[in-house]
Amino acid sequence: MSYYYDKKPDSKSNESEVFIKINNQPYKFITDSGVFSKRGLDFGTRTLLELLDLDKIKGRVLDFGCGYGPIGIYVSKNTDAVVDMIDINERSIKLAIKNAKINKVKVNIFASDKYSNINSKYDFIITNPPIRVGKKVLYEILFKAKEYLNAKGQMWLVIHKDQGAKTVVRDLKLEYDVEIVGKKKGFYVICAIKCWQIDTILLKS
C-alpha cells in the first residue's frame, strides 16, 4: 500500500475534476488516487486558507507538501508573492502543474524530499503538514523550516487537536514566536515566526 507522502504511488491513476470555492472564489482542480484529499479540499486546508492574512503575504512563499496545489495556487491568485510549490509525490507534482495552468497562475513547482531541493529562503512557508509520516519526520519538517526562512519569516500550518496540535504549539515555542491564529472544529491554524536570535546564533557559529 502506498501513501500520499510516497515518492511514487502504486495505486492506479484515476484522474477526476473537483470544483470548489475558497472565500467565495471558484477553483477547478484535477485530482487523482494516491494524493492527499483527492475528493476535494479538506477541511484543515480550507481553514488554513480562510484564516491566512493575505494582505501581509509578500515576497517569496513556499507551499510545502503542495499536493495537487490548492495552497500555492490560492496564494498566487490573491497576492503578488513569488510562489514555489514542492512535494515528494511525483503524481502530486504533475497534478499541481496542470492545476496551475487551469487556474491561470504562474508558480514554480518541483519535486523535493523535504528540503532536499530547496536553495532559496522564504518570507512565508505555508503547509498542511503530512502528519502520518510520524512525529520524528514531522518535527524535522517543522523545525528545519527556520533554516529556509528569512529573518522574521513566518511558517503557517494547520493541525488538528487530535493529531497533537497543543503539543506542537508547545514545542514550536522553543524555537519560534508562536501564535494560534484561530481554531475551527478542532483544527488549529498556527503562525510560527522565526526568532531573530536564530540568525544571530548562526552568524556566530
C-alpha contacts under 8 A as a table, 3 or more apart, distances in Angstrom:
res1	aa1	res2	aa2	distance
1	M	10	D	7.31
1	M	11	S	7.81
2	S	6	D	6.40
2	S	9	P	5.38
2	S	10	D	5.92
2	S	11	S	6.98
2	S	34	G	7.16
3	Y	6	D	5.40
3	Y	9	P	6.61
3	Y	34	G	6.29
3	Y	35	V	7.56
4	Y	9	P	7.04
4	Y	34	G	5.29
4	Y	35	V	4.59
4	Y	36	F	5.41
4	Y	89	N	6.71
5	Y	35	V	7.86
5	Y	88	I	6.50
5	Y	89	N	5.96
5	Y	130	P	7.06
5	Y	133	V	7.49
6	D	9	P	5.97
6	D	88	I	6.71
6	D	89	N	5.62
7	K	88	I	5.19
7	K	89	N	4.31
7	K	90	E	5.82
8	K	89	N	6.08
8	K	90	E	6.01
8	K	91	R	7.12
9	P	34	G	5.43
9	P	89	N	7.30
9	P	91	R	7.30
10	D	34	G	7.49
11	S	33	S	6.48
11	S	34	G	5.92
12	K	33	S	6.94
13	S	32	D	6.20
13	S	33	S	5.81
13	S	34	G	7.72
14	N	32	D	5.39
14	N	33	S	5.95
15	E	30	I	6.51
15	E	31	T	5.56
15	E	32	D	4.34
15	E	33	S	7.12
16	S	30	I	5.59
16	S	31	T	5.46
16	S	32	D	6.20
17	E	28	K	6.94
17	E	29	F	5.71
17	E	30	I	4.54
17	E	31	T	6.21
18	V	28	K	5.84
18	V	29	F	5.33
18	V	30	I	6.32
18	V	31	T	7.20
18	V	39	R	7.08
18	V	40	G	5.96
19	F	26	P	7.16
19	F	27	Y	5.80
19	F	28	K	4.63
19	F	29	F	6.48
19	F	40	G	7.73
20	I	26	P	5.83
20	I	27	Y	5.39
20	I	28	K	6.51
20	I	40	G	7.31
20	I	41	L	7.23
21	K	24	N	5.25
21	K	25	Q	5.06
21	K	26	P	4.46
21	K	27	Y	6.00
22	I	25	Q	5.20
22	I	26	P	6.69
22	I	27	Y	7.62
22	I	46	R	7.06
22	I	49	L	7.60
22	I	50	E	7.21
23	N	50	E	6.42
27	Y	103	N	6.76
28	K	99	N	7.48
28	K	102	I	7.15
28	K	103	N	6.94
29	F	68	Y	7.52
29	F	70	P	7.98
29	F	99	N	5.57
29	F	102	I	7.60
30	I	68	Y	7.39
30	I	95	L	6.42
30	I	98	K	7.49
30	I	99	N	6.41
31	T	35	V	7.42
31	T	38	K	5.24
31	T	39	R	7.29
31	T	40	G	7.83
31	T	68	Y	6.41
31	T	95	L	6.70
32	D	35	V	6.20
32	D	38	K	5.72
33	S	38	K	6.31
34	G	38	K	7.82
34	G	91	R	7.57
35	V	38	K	5.93
35	V	67	G	6.37
35	V	68	Y	7.34
35	V	89	N	7.62
35	V	91	R	7.22
35	V	92	S	6.06
36	F	67	G	6.12
36	F	68	Y	7.86
37	S	40	G	5.86
37	S	41	L	6.46
37	S	42	D	5.96
38	K	41	L	7.93
41	L	45	T	6.76
41	L	46	R	6.51
41	L	70	P	7.65
42	D	45	T	5.60
42	D	46	R	6.28
43	F	46	R	5.00
43	F	47	T	6.05
44	G	47	T	5.15
44	G	48	L	6.27
44	G	128	N	7.32
44	G	158	V	6.28
44	G	159	I	7.13
44	G	160	H	7.66
44	G	187	F	6.26
45	T	48	L	5.02
45	T	49	L	6.18
45	T	71	I	7.55
45	T	128	N	6.20
45	T	158	V	7.09
46	R	49	L	5.21
46	R	50	E	6.05
47	T	50	E	5.18
47	T	51	L	6.25
47	T	158	V	7.87
47	T	184	K	7.10
47	T	187	F	7.59
47	T	189	V	7.42
48	L	51	L	5.35
48	L	52	L	6.22
48	L	128	N	7.95
48	L	157	L	7.05
48	L	158	V	5.96
48	L	189	V	5.83
49	L	52	L	5.20
49	L	71	I	7.04
49	L	74	Y	7.88
51	L	181	V	7.34
51	L	182	G	7.21
51	L	189	V	7.52
53	D	56	K	5.76
53	D	57	I	6.84
54	L	57	I	5.18
54	L	75	V	7.57
54	L	78	N	7.08
54	L	79	T	6.67
55	D	79	T	7.63
57	I	79	T	6.82
57	I	81	A	6.86
57	I	124	F	7.37
58	K	61	V	7.57
58	K	79	T	6.91
58	K	80	D	6.36
58	K	81	A	4.67
58	K	82	V	7.78
58	K	123	D	7.32
59	G	80	D	7.71
59	G	81	A	4.97
59	G	82	V	6.22
59	G	122	Y	7.52
59	G	123	D	6.02
60	R	81	A	5.55
60	R	82	V	4.75
60	R	83	V	6.00
60	R	84	D	7.74
60	R	121	K	7.73
60	R	122	Y	5.03
60	R	123	D	5.40
60	R	124	F	6.63
61	V	81	A	6.49
61	V	82	V	6.04
61	V	83	V	4.77
61	V	84	D	6.15
61	V	122	Y	5.60
61	V	123	D	6.03
61	V	124	F	4.78
61	V	125	I	5.77
61	V	126	I	7.41
62	L	72	G	7.67
62	L	83	V	5.92
62	L	84	D	4.86
62	L	85	M	5.81
62	L	86	I	7.61
62	L	122	Y	6.58
62	L	124	F	6.29
62	L	125	I	4.67
62	L	126	I	6.20
63	D	66	C	5.55
63	D	71	I	6.55
63	D	72	G	5.42
63	D	83	V	7.26
63	D	84	D	6.15
63	D	85	M	4.65
63	D	86	I	6.35
63	D	125	I	6.04
63	D	126	I	5.12
63	D	127	T	5.94
64	F	85	M	6.28
64	F	86	I	5.47
64	F	87	D	6.63
64	F	125	I	6.76
64	F	126	I	6.25
64	F	127	T	5.19
64	F	128	N	7.80
64	F	129	P	7.55
65	G	85	M	7.46
65	G	86	I	5.62
65	G	87	D	4.46
65	G	88	I	7.28
65	G	127	T	6.58
65	G	128	N	7.31
65	G	129	P	6.75
65	G	130	P	7.45
66	C	69	G	5.09
66	C	70	P	7.28
66	C	71	I	6.75
66	C	72	G	6.92
66	C	85	M	5.75
66	C	86	I	5.66
66	C	87	D	5.61
66	C	92	S	7.53
66	C	93	I	7.90
66	C	96	A	7.54
66	C	127	T	7.57
67	G	70	P	7.72
67	G	87	D	6.44
67	G	89	N	7.58
67	G	92	S	4.87
67	G	93	I	6.98
67	G	95	L	7.90
67	G	96	A	6.86
68	Y	92	S	4.97
68	Y	93	I	6.74
68	Y	94	K	7.87
68	Y	95	L	5.07
68	Y	96	A	4.35
68	Y	99	N	7.14
69	G	72	G	5.78
69	G	73	I	5.89
69	G	85	M	7.67
69	G	92	S	7.92
69	G	95	L	7.50
69	G	96	A	4.68
69	G	99	N	6.78
69	G	100	A	7.39
70	P	73	I	5.30
70	P	74	Y	5.88
71	I	74	Y	5.27
71	I	75	V	6.19
71	I	126	I	7.65
71	I	127	T	7.78
72	G	75	V	5.17
72	G	76	S	6.03
72	G	83	V	6.42
72	G	84	D	7.35
72	G	85	M	6.23
72	G	107	V	7.66
73	I	76	S	5.12
73	I	77	K	6.00
73	I	100	A	6.28
73	I	103	N	7.45
73	I	105	V	6.59
73	I	107	V	7.58
74	Y	77	K	5.09
74	Y	78	N	6.28
75	V	78	N	5.30
75	V	79	T	5.89
75	V	81	A	7.69
75	V	83	V	7.65
76	S	79	T	5.48
76	S	80	D	6.71
76	S	81	A	6.45
76	S	82	V	7.31
76	S	83	V	6.29
76	S	105	V	6.36
76	S	106	K	7.33
76	S	107	V	7.12
77	K	105	V	6.27
82	V	107	V	7.03
83	V	107	V	5.27
83	V	108	N	6.28
84	D	107	V	5.96
84	D	108	N	4.60
84	D	109	I	5.86
84	D	110	F	7.93
85	M	107	V	7.25
85	M	108	N	6.03
85	M	109	I	4.67
85	M	110	F	6.48
86	I	93	I	7.38
86	I	109	I	5.91
86	I	110	F	5.29
86	I	111	A	5.40
86	I	112	S	5.81
87	D	90	E	7.40
87	D	92	S	6.92
87	D	93	I	6.43
87	D	110	F	7.13
87	D	111	A	5.24
87	D	112	S	5.60
87	D	113	D	6.96
87	D	114	K	7.59
88	I	93	I	7.95
88	I	111	A	5.42
88	I	112	S	5.12
88	I	113	D	4.93
88	I	114	K	7.12
89	N	92	S	5.25
89	N	93	I	6.46
89	N	111	A	7.28
90	E	93	I	5.07
90	E	94	K	6.43
90	E	111	A	6.75
91	R	94	K	5.24
91	R	95	L	6.32
92	S	95	L	5.09
92	S	96	A	6.03
93	I	96	A	5.09
93	I	97	I	6.26
93	I	109	I	6.88
93	I	110	F	6.59
93	I	111	A	6.53
94	K	97	I	5.28
94	K	98	K	6.43
95	L	98	K	5.06
95	L	99	N	6.05
96	A	99	N	4.98
96	A	100	A	6.01
96	A	109	I	7.33
97	I	100	A	5.26
97	I	101	K	6.57
97	I	109	I	6.65
98	K	101	K	5.34
98	K	102	I	6.28
99	N	102	I	4.84
99	N	103	N	6.02
100	A	103	N	5.26
100	A	104	K	5.88
100	A	105	V	5.37
100	A	106	K	6.91
100	A	107	V	7.13
101	K	104	K	4.90
101	K	105	V	6.40
101	K	106	K	7.86
111	A	117	N	7.47
112	S	115	Y	6.20
112	S	116	S	5.71
112	S	117	N	5.16
112	S	118	I	7.41
113	D	116	S	5.48
113	D	117	N	7.26
114	K	117	N	7.97
114	K	141	I	6.68
115	Y	118	I	5.20
120	S	148	Y	6.75
121	K	147	E	7.83
121	K	148	Y	4.57
121	K	149	L	5.15
121	K	150	N	5.76
122	Y	125	I	6.70
122	Y	148	Y	6.06
122	Y	149	L	4.72
122	Y	150	N	5.60
122	Y	153	G	6.81
123	D	149	L	5.84
123	D	150	N	5.55
123	D	151	A	7.96
123	D	152	K	7.67
123	D	153	G	4.54
123	D	154	Q	6.26
124	F	149	L	6.95
124	F	153	G	5.73
124	F	154	Q	4.84
124	F	155	M	5.64
124	F	156	W	7.37
125	I	145	A	7.62
125	I	149	L	7.50
125	I	154	Q	6.37
125	I	155	M	4.60
125	I	156	W	6.21
126	I	155	M	5.74
126	I	156	W	4.70
126	I	157	L	5.93
127	T	155	M	7.81
127	T	156	W	6.29
127	T	157	L	4.92
127	T	158	V	7.05
128	N	157	L	5.52
128	N	158	V	5.35
128	N	159	I	7.12
129	P	138	L	7.29
129	P	157	L	6.98
129	P	158	V	7.36
129	P	159	I	7.66
130	P	133	V	5.96
130	P	138	L	7.02
131	I	134	G	6.19
131	I	135	K	7.43
131	I	138	L	6.43
131	I	163	Q	7.33
133	V	137	V	6.09
133	V	138	L	6.47
134	G	137	V	5.79
134	G	138	L	6.03
135	K	138	L	4.92
135	K	139	Y	5.91
136	K	139	Y	5.40
136	K	140	E	6.31
137	V	140	E	4.95
137	V	141	I	6.30
138	L	141	I	5.15
138	L	142	L	6.29
139	Y	142	L	4.96
139	Y	143	F	5.76
139	Y	144	K	7.93
140	E	143	F	5.47
140	E	144	K	5.62
141	I	144	K	5.53
141	I	145	A	6.16
142	L	145	A	5.42
142	L	146	K	7.87
143	F	146	K	6.16
143	F	172	L	7.56
143	F	175	E	7.75
144	K	147	E	5.63
144	K	148	Y	7.49
145	A	148	Y	5.36
145	A	149	L	6.53
145	A	155	M	7.58
146	K	149	L	5.05
146	K	150	N	7.99
146	K	153	G	7.94
146	K	194	K	6.05
149	L	152	K	7.65
149	L	153	G	5.02
149	L	154	Q	7.11
149	L	194	K	7.06
150	N	153	G	4.90
150	N	194	K	7.83
151	A	194	K	6.42
151	A	195	C	7.30
151	A	196	W	5.94
151	A	199	D	6.85
152	K	193	I	5.88
152	K	194	K	5.00
152	K	195	C	6.22
152	K	196	W	6.32
153	G	193	I	5.77
153	G	194	K	5.42
154	Q	191	C	6.47
154	Q	192	A	5.63
154	Q	193	I	4.39
154	Q	194	K	6.19
155	M	191	C	5.69
155	M	192	A	5.06
155	M	193	I	6.29
155	M	194	K	7.93
156	W	189	V	7.20
156	W	190	I	5.66
156	W	191	C	4.59
156	W	192	A	6.40
157	L	189	V	5.84
157	L	190	I	5.33
157	L	191	C	6.67
158	V	187	F	6.54
158	V	188	Y	5.54
158	V	189	V	4.50
158	V	190	I	6.11
159	I	163	Q	6.62
159	I	164	G	7.47
159	I	165	A	5.51
159	I	187	F	5.54
159	I	188	Y	5.41
159	I	189	V	6.79
160	H	163	Q	5.16
160	H	164	G	6.75
160	H	165	A	5.60
160	H	186	G	5.42
160	H	187	F	4.14
160	H	188	Y	5.88
161	K	164	G	5.27
161	K	165	A	4.51
161	K	166	K	6.43
161	K	186	G	5.43
161	K	187	F	6.17
161	K	188	Y	6.92
162	D	165	A	7.07
162	D	186	G	7.57
164	G	167	T	5.30
164	G	168	V	6.13
165	A	168	V	5.09
165	A	169	V	6.18
165	A	187	F	7.91
165	A	188	Y	6.55
166	K	169	V	5.15
166	K	170	R	6.22
167	T	170	R	5.04
167	T	171	D	6.14
168	V	171	D	5.16
168	V	172	L	5.92
169	V	172	L	5.19
169	V	173	K	6.33
169	V	178	V	7.08
169	V	190	I	7.65
170	R	173	K	5.45
170	R	174	L	7.39
171	D	174	L	5.57
171	D	175	E	7.86
172	L	175	E	5.75
172	L	176	Y	5.74
172	L	177	D	7.89
172	L	178	V	6.94
172	L	192	A	7.25
173	K	176	Y	5.06
173	K	177	D	5.92
173	K	178	V	5.78
175	E	194	K	7.50
175	E	195	C	7.05
176	Y	192	A	5.55
176	Y	193	I	5.38
176	Y	194	K	5.17
176	Y	195	C	5.52
177	D	192	A	5.61
177	D	193	I	4.97
177	D	194	K	6.56
177	D	195	C	6.26
178	V	190	I	7.10
178	V	191	C	5.78
178	V	192	A	4.47
178	V	193	I	6.25
179	E	190	I	5.87
179	E	191	C	5.19
179	E	192	A	6.44
180	I	183	K	7.73
180	I	188	Y	6.78
180	I	189	V	6.00
180	I	190	I	4.64
180	I	191	C	6.35
181	V	188	Y	7.62
181	V	189	V	5.47
181	V	190	I	5.60
181	V	191	C	6.54
182	G	188	Y	6.06
182	G	189	V	5.38
182	G	190	I	7.45
183	K	186	G	6.35
183	K	187	F	5.40
183	K	188	Y	4.63
183	K	189	V	6.23
184	K	187	F	5.19
184	K	188	Y	6.85
194	K	198	I	7.28
195	C	198	I	5.68
195	C	199	D	7.74
196	W	199	D	5.64
196	W	200	T	6.67
197	Q	200	T	4.93
197	Q	201	I	6.08
198	I	201	I	5.19
198	I	202	L	6.25
199	D	202	L	5.09
199	D	203	L	6.17
200	T	203	L	5.21
200	T	204	K	6.35
201	I	204	K	5.21
201	I	205	S	6.17
202	L	205	S	5.17
